[in-house]
Each structure stands twice: as structure tokens, then as C-alpha cells.
Amino acid sequence: MVAEHLPDYVAAEASKDPSPSQRKMLKVLRRSTNEERKLAPNPDVARVLTSDWLDACVDEGIKREPARRLQGRLLKERQIKIDGIYVAAQDASQADTP
């Protein structure tokens, strides 16, 4: 009987659609990236510190520990990339969308 319900559970977990909180975190990342581009001498190399992004997510109402878990999911789902201490949206064009 449990096996009958397992495929539905697995399918729900395998979804690539970001949750509302993940979308909020991506929006914060895009906004932070755009702000950095305005301030950087070379906008093409503007970077956002991962710690600054997480702080901004907390400011938007996402608690720190859930934000860290969501960061891991976004990374696993290849929505973001982390290079050392910096984070970026996986698709560079996402940074230009509001």
C-alpha cells in the first residue's frame, strides 16, 4: 500500500519549479546583482557576496536557517552557482529581470 503512494511523493520532490520562497530568494539575488552592476566599475564582473545575499533574504522575511536550506536546494537544482564567497543566478540573463 505504501508503494502505491511512493511514485506521487517522488514526483512531487523531483519538481524543478521553484517554491515561493525560492522565487523570493532568486528575486533578491537579481535585485542585488543589479545594484552591484550599477556600482561596479565594470558591470560585467559585478558580484554578490553569498553572505550579503542571505542577509538580504532575511531582511525580506525568510528566516536564516530555512534560507540556508533553500540555498542548498537552489544550488542542487542549478538555479544558482557559488564561486568561493560569491553567488550568482545560473542564467546570467536572469539578473536583468525585475
N, C-alpha and C positions, 0 to 999 in steps of 0.2 A: 504494500500500500504506500509506503514512503517513496519507493522508486517511481511511482506514478507522478508524484509531485516534484521530484527532483529536476526533470527537464525544464519545467517552468521556472524554478528557482535559479538554475544555472543560466537560462536565457536572460533573466532579469539582471543578473550580476554582470553578464557579458556586454551589456548595453554600452555603446560608446557615446551616447548623448550625455552631455554634462548635466549634473544636478543643478538646481537653482543656486546653491552655494558655490559650486564650481564655476558657474557662469559669472557670478558676482566677483569671484576671485580673478577670473580672466579679464573682466571689465576693469577692475582695479589695476591689473598689470598693464593693460593697454593705456589707461589714463596715465599711469606712472611713466611708461615708456614715452608717451607723447610729451610729457612735461620735461623729461630728461633731454629729449631731442631739441626742445626749444632752448635749453640752457647749454647744451654741448657745443664746443667749437666745431665739431664735425658731427652733424646729426646722424650720419650713417653708423657711427660707433657708439651711440648713446646706450648706456647700460643701466640696469636697475639692480640694486643690491637685494638679494633674497630677503635679508632681514628687514629692509625698508618696505618691501612688498608685503611681508607678513604683518608688520606693524600697521600698514595702511588697511589691510584686510580686517585687523582687529578694530581699527577706528571705524570701519564700515559695519561693525556689529557681529563679526564672526569671531568666536572665541579662539584663543591661541591654539589649544590642543586640537580641536577639530580642524583648524586652518592647516596645521602641520599634516594631519591625516589626509586632508583634501589635496594638499600639495603633492603628497606621495601618489595619490590617485591620478592627478593631472600629469605627473611625470610618467607614471606607468602607462597611461593612455596616450602618451606622446602629444599632449596638448601644450606642454611647456618643455623647455630644456634648461638645464642648470649647468653653468660653466664656472666651476670654482665657487665664488661667492655671488655670482650674478645669475639672474633668471631672465628668461625671455619667452614670449609666446613662440611656439614651434613654427607657426606660419608667420613670417615677418610682416606680411600684409595685414595681419590681424591688428597690429599696433596702430594702424591708421584709422580703424573703425571706432566710432564713439562707444 
